[in-house]
């Protein structure tokens, strides 16, 4: 009788242990990490396929708060495991303020492009600011910058329905990456090379006046792109963004894309700059995100569904599935961004 | 055997506990403050929204029923929502201001996620059609300057919301600034120092007949009163016209000033507090609102929605005989950078707007004693002590007049403070030191207020009586009506309901004077702030 009781006791203990194990393993082996992410990568992180891979293969859940790439460097990072800005300047700035991070790695790449509507694209081509070869639009940055500085009105290039003068809508360069990189690109254009600390003083006033004309600027690339699509040609005739934004939109909303694709035009500035999305681990827990995001399948999904050019997909052969015309096969005309100190001075001058 | 039973019991108990907590809705707390409750499920989604979205309630209700949830809508001006975003705690699940501008500027703590534009609508001038024709605004492009000339010559008077409380007012005001500054590329800090700007803007804003803290209520007030024009969202001009047409009255004609246009993009964003269930519910609602069918339904309320503009079928809503231009390329002005924008708003509040002439009739009857009186003093501190008022853009201007009438069953005393200096702050001492006691007669106090207003040239002010009471009032509405008739001007009597106030009595007053009743029972300070936003 006694052994029987002991046996039953053991059985009960095993049941309780098993139940407890299931609870604990469900809750604890999947680690949740949390960080600041630039808005343009949210689609990727919200992708269920990506989330499944993260959870199944890496026991990881990545939670995030949206923040601009520059903003997140100076924001209070208490309780955050990582930062995921959209350029290497942000990493350099981070290092200057906080020293070396626990770990960092480039996860994704995408070039800075301009988005516009077909009527505006046509006017830009007609006025010689842009051109089109084999269906790919390119924008001559020198001519575009000249038009902006001269205060050329939209009406002057044949668009009387647009109020005001030619500008490129960007996010706030002091807060967000696409605006920041576009400022770097403009600085390069103004100095006729790569802006550095020696030629910067001469061009800063011009850069300031270009940005001052923009007035209020959005702080997130995804908000700007959403507004570009929704508020129409009058509100945002020409904006700077990432190549991946349109590719992702077309992949995620094929029906909507079908309706508007005739009107939306992507243009590559010549030269352009690469936005390299670098993952900065702030603590040990955060480092897990690097290996996970470099997973081959996640990298593949990053291109196919979200339009990021990754290590393997830098010069993709399979862009047809997006249904977007005018995707450049290779991004050949690329200039390096000004270095971090120069960018820091640019940010300060534009603050 | 006992052991097993006990373990099973334990397991059962465990699972019961888990079920209880798992099913419990932590997002569900007090629901007393909402302006409208849609649906009656147990899960709740609390949304703070610009009042223009009140027009979308049937669409929201459909979702609430379909999902068996409750949607609680609280309406505030977009700038109030912006300020709320800076607060330590945001007691809502979602925010829905009129423009993403206020969301971006306000969300300094980055707690807003998934913000997406639901629809867009421009801010336009709606002018009585025959007047628009007379002024030559029909069938041609109109500039802000054309409007200004009509205003300056006294041919056009209009209503607009307060630029420091509501997006439509702020947008229109920024459009005026551009025009008066000669349409610069963008407004700068230096531009604002311009002395002639001050004179001209004051002159322009003196053409404002009535102000309001939010756009939808401006529309309601417009429909109740007898006015010529209002600055409001295109979609609300359409709503107003439907009502005017149903009554057989003259509709408004929409004028889109080509050099002063702005667009409200109506972003709906989630307030992230780490509650996955609420987030899921929010995303479901957002998906519903952005779905093709709902977007079409939203378009039929006069909003521009979707990526492809107004559909052929819905063009009938945007009637050309009302001046609406659904195919117009909406090319807006640039909003100034945020530091300049706030400077613009400060100037509006302190220098440019028509000075307010506010009569506070405050209840000091016996029933107010204790916490009631304490709350009243606290609330008035937020308005009268300028350092506090500034935080909510409610600071007084140099020419404004504030009158205090403490009452019980009669008028206890009257005090007048001119300007925004020491007299105003001294008024606060009176509020604080006045003792409570006696019965309640709000009518006598309001009549005294009316009498005191007679001493001013009301066309130079935005006048209002703000009445706070906590009980059933003695006295008679007729006495008030006689005095009001005698005054011969439309002065709104806003009231703040408190304690056991009789809502019917207050509604009567509000209706009679084209004003509204605010509920101060939940949060008296908030109620005072809201009401002050109306003048």
HADDOCK unambig.tbl for C-alpha pairs under 7 A between the chains (distance, minus, plus):
assign (segid A and resid 8 and name CA) (segid B and resid 4 and name CA) 6.87 0.50 0.50
assign (segid A and resid 9 and name CA) (segid B and resid 3 and name CA) 6.39 0.50 0.50
assign (segid A and resid 12 and name CA) (segid B and resid 4 and name CA) 6.18 0.50 0.50
assign (segid A and resid 12 and name CA) (segid B and resid 7 and name CA) 6.37 0.50 0.50
assign (segid A and resid 65 and name CA) (segid B and resid 110 and name CA) 6.87 0.50 0.50
assign (segid A and resid 66 and name CA) (segid B and resid 110 and name CA) 6.77 0.50 0.50
assign (segid A and resid 66 and name CA) (segid B and resid 113 and name CA) 6.94 0.50 0.50
assign (segid A and resid 67 and name CA) (segid B and resid 110 and name CA) 6.93 0.50 0.50
assign (segid A and resid 161 and name CA) (segid B and resid 329 and name CA) 6.64 0.50 0.50
assign (segid A and resid 162 and name CA) (segid B and resid 331 and name CA) 5.61 0.50 0.50
assign (segid A and resid 163 and name CA) (segid B and resid 259 and name CA) 6.81 0.50 0.50
assign (segid A and resid 163 and name CA) (segid B and resid 331 and name CA) 5.61 0.50 0.50
assign (segid A and resid 213 and name CA) (segid B and resid 185 and name CA) 5.84 0.50 0.50
assign (segid A and resid 213 and name CA) (segid B and resid 186 and name CA) 5.54 0.50 0.50
assign (segid A and resid 214 and name CA) (segid B and resid 334 and name CA) 6.96 0.50 0.50
assign (segid A and resid 215 and name CA) (segid B and resid 186 and name CA) 5.91 0.50 0.50
assign (segid A and resid 215 and name CA) (segid B and resid 334 and name CA) 6.08 0.50 0.50
assign (segid A and resid 215 and name CA) (segid B and resid 335 and name CA) 5.79 0.50 0.50
assign (segid A and resid 215 and name CA) (segid B and resid 336 and name CA) 4.29 0.50 0.50
assign (segid A and resid 215 and name CA) (segid B and resid 337 and name CA) 4.50 0.50 0.50
assign (segid A and resid 216 and name CA) (segid B and resid 334 and name CA) 6.94 0.50 0.50
assign (segid A and resid 216 and name CA) (segid B and resid 335 and name CA) 5.22 0.50 0.50
assign (segid A and resid 216 and name CA) (segid B and resid 336 and name CA) 4.91 0.50 0.50
assign (segid A and resid 216 and name CA) (segid B and resid 337 and name CA) 3.88 0.50 0.50
assign (segid A and resid 216 and name CA) (segid B and resid 338 and name CA) 6.12 0.50 0.50
assign (segid A and resid 219 and name CA) (segid B and resid 104 and name CA) 6.94 0.50 0.50
assign (segid A and resid 229 and name CA) (segid B and resid 307 and name CA) 6.39 0.50 0.50
assign (segid A and resid 230 and name CA) (segid B and resid 306 and name CA) 6.80 0.50 0.50
assign (segid A and resid 230 and name CA) (segid B and resid 307 and name CA) 5.32 0.50 0.50
assign (segid A and resid 231 and name CA) (segid B and resid 120 and name CA) 6.79 0.50 0.50
assign (segid A and resid 233 and name CA) (segid B and resid 329 and name CA) 6.74 0.50 0.50
assign (segid A and resid 234 and name CA) (segid B and resid 329 and name CA) 5.21 0.50 0.50
assign (segid A and resid 234 and name CA) (segid B and resid 330 and name CA) 4.79 0.50 0.50
assign (segid A and resid 234 and name CA) (segid B and resid 331 and name CA) 3.82 0.50 0.50
assign (segid A and resid 234 and name CA) (segid B and resid 332 and name CA) 6.84 0.50 0.50
assign (segid A and resid 235 and name CA) (segid B and resid 330 and name CA) 6.21 0.50 0.50
assign (segid A and resid 235 and name CA) (segid B and resid 331 and name CA) 4.97 0.50 0.50
assign (segid A and resid 235 and name CA) (segid B and resid 332 and name CA) 5.65 0.50 0.50
assign (segid A and resid 260 and name CA) (segid B and resid 308 and name CA) 6.72 0.50 0.50
